[in-house]
Structures are given as C-alpha cells and as structure tokens.
C-alpha cells in the first residue's frame, strides 16, 4: 500500500511540475509588450501606440485647429480612449487595413485624406474597400506604418508628443514620431 501511495504521488507530481514549468516559460515569453524587430504585426484586435509615448493610443479625435468637423486619428491617453476599438485586418504579407469599431458610429477604416479635406491626416471612412491599406514594417522593436501605395510614412504632426496631436502622412525620416507599438488588445 505504501508503494502504491508513493507511485500515485509521483504520478501527480510530474504533471504538476510540467504545468508549473510551462507557466513560468509562458510568463517569460510574455514579459515584453514590444514586438521584436523581426515580428509581424498581430492581426485582429490591437492597440496602436506611438512608441515614444506608449501611454498614448492612436484613436479618434478632432484636429486641434478646428478646420475639419469629422473625426481624425490623434494620440490620446489610452485609459481615456476605450473606443473605438482597433482591428487590424490582414490584406496580404505585412499589409493591413486599420478598422475602428465604435459603438455608436459603427465600423470605419482609416484612409489618408486628400486635397479636399486636411491633406495627409487619417480619417475613418465607412467605405472600407476604398480605405488605405497600410504596410507595417518592423523597426527596432516597433513598426513603421506606411500607406501600401506610396513611399511615405505615418507620423505625428510636427513631431509633437502632446495629447491630441494628429497622425499625418509625411516623408519617411526615421524619426521617433514614425514608430508605433502594435499590441494585441
């Protein structure tokens, strides 16, 4: 009876130790919120944050000059910007459509605005088929967002770190305002 009890204890201990070891390894793998330079962007529900101001999220707001009445992409404190939710829709290798899902406004896909609006700012549009497709390029633990059809990048207007600063299409410069963290969520 003593040998059977010891055998049962060993039989239970081995799976428990394996489960604990797996949990510790999984915790180590998840310690970094930043993607590695070789990582692909996660598809699905995400937050997009300026890498240099990771407490801010790219979300909907208004242009600070008040020149445009519709929503545009701005950087706001993540804790104060629970909506809209951001969804990365895969469109090919490293290509994504950025969708915003708002409980009142519905789904809108980000598009770089042209001459008739505020040139270069990003606006959510209901017509997702004609919205901008973005290339997410790994860049030293973050990503560069680039419209797939051009050679420009998405950055923050005037390299601004202020809450409410607008996202804008601009020449790629490698500047810190053009690096974004893309995190599941």
N, C-alpha and C positions, 0 to 999 in steps of 0.2 A: 504494500500500500504506500510505503514511504517513497519507493522508486517511481510509482505511478504519479504521485503528487509532484515530485521533482520534475518529471517529464512534462507534466501539464504546465507547470510554472515556466519551464524553458520554452515550451511551445507558445505560450502567451507573450513572453518577454521578447523574443526575436521579432515578431511583427510590430510590437510596440516601439522597440528601438529603431526599426526601419522607418516607421512613421515619424518619429521624432527627428531622425536624421534628415528625412525628406523635407519636413517642415523648416528645419534650420537652413537647408540649402535653398529652398524656395524663398525664404526671407532674405538671404544674402543676394539672390538674383534680383530681388525687387527693391533693394535699398536705393538705387539711383532713379530719380524721377526723369533724368535726361536720357534721350536716346543716344546710342553710340554713333560715332561718325559713319559707320557702315550700315546702320539700321535703316530699314524702310519705315516710312510713316505708318502708324497704325490706321487701318480703315475703321469705320464705324464711329461711335460717339467719342468725341475728344474735346479737349480744351486747347486753344491756340494762344500761347503767351509770348510776349516779347522776351527774348532770352535774358536781356539785361535788367528787366523789371518783371520778374516771374510772379509777383503778386498781382499783376495786371493781366487781364484777358482781352483778346480781340473779340469784341461784341458790338451790338448795335448801339448807336448814339446819334448825335447831331453834329454837324460841322460847327465849329466854335464861332465862325464868322456869321452864322445865321443865314448864309446865302442859299441854302438848299433845305427844303422842308422835309424831305424824306430821310429815312434812316441811312446812315453810312457806318462803315466799320471804324471803330475807335478803340482805344485802350482804356478800360475801366477796371476798378478793383474787382477781382474775381468774386469775392464774398458778396459784393453788392450787385452782381450781374448774373443771377441764376438763369435768366432767359435772355435771349433764345439759346437753346441747346445747339451745339455744333456737331455736324455729322460729316465725315469725310467719305465721299462716295468714290470708290476706285473707278478710274476710267482708262486704265492701261498701266504700263510699267512706270511707276513713280508719278502717275498723273491722277489728279483728284478734282472733283467738283466739291466746293465747300458749301454745304447746306446749313441754313439756320432754320430751326424749328421753334416757332413762337406759339404759345398757347392761344393768343388772340389773332395774330396775323397769319398763322399757318406757315407753310414752308416757303423759303426764299433761298435762291442760290446766288452767291456773290459774283458780281460782274464788275469789271473795271469800267468806270464811267467815261464817256466820250466828251466831245466838244460841247454838246447841248446841256450837259449837267456841269459838275465840277470835275474837270478833266483829271483822270487818274485816281480819284477816290473810289472806294469799293462800296457798292450798293447791293442789298439783297433784292433779287427780282423773282417774281412768281414763275416766269418762263425759264425754267432750269435748262431746257435744251439749248438755249442761246446764251447761257451764262458762261463766264470764263472758266476754262479748265486750267488748273494750276499744276506745275511741276514742283514737287517737294524734293529739294536737293539736300542731302546730308552735308552739314557744315560744322565741323568741330563740336559735336555733341548737341547740335541743334539742326534746324532746317532753314534753307532759303526758300521762300515762296516766289515762284516765277510764273507769270502767265505762259502757258504752253506754246503760244504762237509768236512769241517775241523774245527779245534779249534783255528785257528789263526785269526788275525785282520789285517786290512789295517791301516797303519800309514804313517808317513813321515820319510824318511830315516834319520837316526842319530838324530831323534827328532828335525830336522832343521826347522827354521822359515823363511829361506831365499827364495826369489823369485827364482823359478826354481828347488827347491828341489823336488825330485821324491817321488811319492807314492810307498809303498812297502808292501808286505805281511810280517808280523813279529809276534812273540809271543804276545798274548794279555797281556797287562801290566796295563791297566787302565790309561796310560799316556795321557797327553793332546794332543799329536800328533795323537791319535787314535779316536778323537771325531770330528764329522763333522756336519755342519748345512746343512739341505736339505730344500731348499726354492723353492716354485713354481716360475717358470720363464722360 
